[in-house]
Amino acid sequence: MDVLVVGGGPAGTALAGACGRVGLSTGLVDLAPGRPWTATYGMWSRELLADLPADVVAARAAGRVTALTDHHLGWEYAVLDVPALQRHLTDGLAGVTVYAGRVVGASGNGAVTLADGSQLRASVVVDAGGQARPLNARRQRRTRAAQTAYGVFVDEAAAAPLIVPGEALFMDWRQDHGEAGWPTFLYVVPLGGGRVLLEETSLARRPGLPMSTLRRRLYARLAHHGVIPPDGVATEKVAFPVDQPRHRAPGVLGFGAAAPLIHPATGFSLAASLRLAPQVAAAFAAHLPDDPDRALAEARNTVWPLSARVVHHVRRVGLEALLRMPPAEVPGFFEQFFALPESHRWTYLTARDDVRGIVEAMTCLFRTSNGRLRGHLVKPALLPPLQTNDHATSHV
């Protein structure tokens, strides 16, 4: 076949469908094709693609952040109806051959090996297997920084002390949980259908903050606001790395979270994946089946042009600044960040290849910061990545 996509999540399904629509013979392999997607997905409304059906958006909300004071983001967030998203992307797989199996490796010449010993072959292979990255065999040389979160799903009435209708609380850095130590924030988003997600989140830590800590803090914080989740409440547990290196397996394109397209400051990757899928498919189609090597090279440059690599590096420096920052000073940093002009905040949080915009945003942040915060921002650019946060905080 022309293209084989490994991984049947949103990114892999979107790319396989896009390849099929441009006439490429395409395969999609996943351990359990069609299994329900269970994560909570969303994106800023301005990032919604024009071809997404209206029913894929379950709720819209104006964004608010509480650092030291309240800040209104100035733009709207769209929470997706995940079953509707899965139906939409799966319906786009017409003509794509779907295989069930666990991928255990790739030979580098277009052959992918499954756990049962069988092989699938394609001119171009894509690893869209999420954080597991089944085709990237590079050894992890250090502990990865991870975003972790523990959440509960409640009805709108129960969440009323925390948000008003039509609002989403993206960060509340107040220590209403009553604990010192590594900083965490409350994340509150309406999901549609009268449900709301309440989640205690560690934005990034090396290693990730344990679920037990997040659960304890969430329940303490909610009790502070008079919110008592009922017995048997549905929960969500989130854990994924935010500092994986770029996928460099020979003969393979990393896509989606495997690329990684994850924004190291937000954890978002879905909007970028959906936007890039047809572009990558077009890059493949321009050179297949005659020149697979050039097709792969063009697709890699589509995902990682020089401008995107520069922006990704700048954001990684920002991530290291956050990891090195004294925990008590983190809310003050976000107070400074969310006081930036809207255009600078938008660029940093969404634009993955706008080098000039990122530089202007960081210059503005540096210029408006005090001397101590400036030191925190500059130091990571001069030092190797922090090995661990375990020695810096004990209250976990």
Secondary structure by P-SEA (a helix, b strand, c coil): ccbbbccccaaaaaaaaaaaaacccbbbbcccccccccbbbbccccccccccccccccbbbbbbbbccccccccbbbbbbaaaaaaaaaaaacccbbbbbcccccccccccccccccbbbbccbbbccccccccccccccccbbbbbbbbbbbbcccccccccccccccccccccccccccbbbbbbbbbccccbbbbbbccccccccccaaaaaaaaaaaaaaacccccccccbbbbbbbccccccccccccccccccccccccccccaaaaaaaaaaaaaaaaacccccaaaaaaaaaaaaccaaaaaaaaaaaaaaaaaaaccccaaaaaaaaaaaccaaaaaaaaccccaaaaaaaaaaaaaaaccaaaaaaaccccccccccccccccccc
